[in-house]
Amino acid sequence: MEYPELESYFQELTDRTDRIATMNTHFDANPKNDIDEMLAFHENLVSIPWDQAERSYFDLFCSYFSFHLKIVEEIIMEAREILDPENRPYVKQLVAYTKASEEWFNSLKKNKKKTIKAQVA
């Protein structure tokens, strides 16, 4: 399998995430559209067998994805501090996204450990 170049791949995700963060500012924001775009990107992301990549690539992927999740968590925390009632459904959607992403990510890392142990044995 040919894997994407991680820096540019995650820059796309970062750009989408940055647009979502504008919901916590005074700038015009379109969180529904921005979240939908991030979710579509995420569908593609989870379809890639990252755990089958070589270890150094996988570790770099984990670093990028962990950072992405931290940024989404910060957007949620900031939105909760602001308490804009219009953003409540988007915050709930981001919380659900984070939870599902963390579960998927933990499963992916477990699968990678199993693969590494099987290769060593």
N, C-alpha and C positions, 0 to 999 in steps of 0.2 A: 504494500500500500504506500502511496505517496502522501506524506503528511504535509500540511501547510507550513509555511515559514511563520514561526510563532510570533515574532515581533509585529509584523503587519497584520496577522490574523487577530491578535489581541488588541491591536490599535483600533480595528473596526469595532470590537466589542466595547472598548474604552470610549470611543466616540458616542456610541449609543447610550452608554451609562452616563456620560457627561450631560447628554441632552435630558435624560430623566432627572438628573440632579437639579435642573433649572426649575422644577416644580417647587423647590424650596427657596426660590428667589423672587424678586419683583419683576423679572423678565417674563415675556410671554413664553408659556410652556404648553406643550401638548403631550402630557404624560401618557394618555391612552395610546396614542400612536407610537410614542417612543418605547413604551413597555412592550407593545405588540411587536415592534421591530427587534427588540432584545430577545423576546421569547422565540421569534422565528430564527434568529441567529443561534440561540441556545439549542433549538431542535437539531440544527445542523451539527453543532458542537458535540452533542451526546451521541450522534450517529457514527462518529469516528472512533475506531478501536484504539484509543490512546494507550491502553494497557499493553498493547502488542508492539509499541514503539521501543526503540532501544532506550536503555535506562537513562542516559544523560538527557535525551530529548524529553522523556517522560517527566523527569525531575524538573526540567525547565517549564514544561506545560503546567505542572502542579504549582509552581511558583506563580506563574501568570494567573492561573485560575483562582488560587487562594487570594491573590491581591484583588481580583475582580469581586469576589464575594465580600471582602472587607469593605470595598467601596460601596457596594449595595447596602451593606449593613449600616454604614455611616449615613447614607441617604435616608434610610429608614429612621435612624436615631434623630437626625436633624428634622425630619418631617414630624416626628412625634413631639419634638420640642416646640415647633411652630404651631401645631394643632390647627391647621387649616382644614375645616370640615370638607371642603371640596376635594381634598387630596386623600381623604380616608380610604376610599375604595382602591386607590392606587397603592397606598401604603400596605393594605391587606394583600394586594396582589404581589407586591415585592417581598413581603414576609413569606408568602406561600412559595414564591420562586426560590428564595434563599433556602428554605427548609428542604424543598425537593432537590435543589442543586447540591446541598451538603450531603444528603443521603446518597445521591448518585455518585458524588465525588468520593465519599468514604468507601462505597462499594467498588469503585474503580481502583482505588489504592489497594484494597484487600485482594482484588483479582491480580493486580500487578505483583504483590508479594507472593501469591501462590505461584505465579508464572516464574518468578525468580527462584523460588525454592525448588520448583520442578526442574529447572535448568541446572541447578547446582547438584541435585541428587542424581 
